[in-house]
Every structure is written in structure tokens, then in C-alpha cells.
């Protein structure tokens, strides 16, 4: 399904105006960069929370 969407987008961009094509490509690149940054931030925040919890709970035992 993803490949079909990409193929349709490429064909659409081949037959459109060059200025519209450049704006579309810039928009897609910015969206791609935004998506690439999302998981990294969530993983870093979770790692910080886990480290804080480990530091807070050190020295305690449940036994």
C-alpha cells in the first residue's frame, strides 16, 4: 500500500508544474524530518524517567 502511494505521488509530481513540485518536495522533506525527530524525543524522555526512578528507588528492597 505504501509503495502504491509513493508511486502515485511520483507520477503526480512528474506531470505537475515545476514550482508546485519544488514546494511539494520541500513540504514532504519537512514532514519527514519532523517524523524522524518524534521517536528520538520520546525514547530520551522515557530513558530519563527510568534513570530518575532507579536513582530514587536505590537502597530499598522488597524482601
CORVEN-V903345 format. One record per pair of residues at least 12 apart in sequence whose ideal C-beta (glycine too) atoms are under 6 Angstrom apart, sorted by sequence separation. I is the first residue (numbers start at 1). J is the second residue. D is the distance in Angstrom with one decimal. If there is no record, write none. Layout:
I:J:D ; I:J:D
This chain:
none
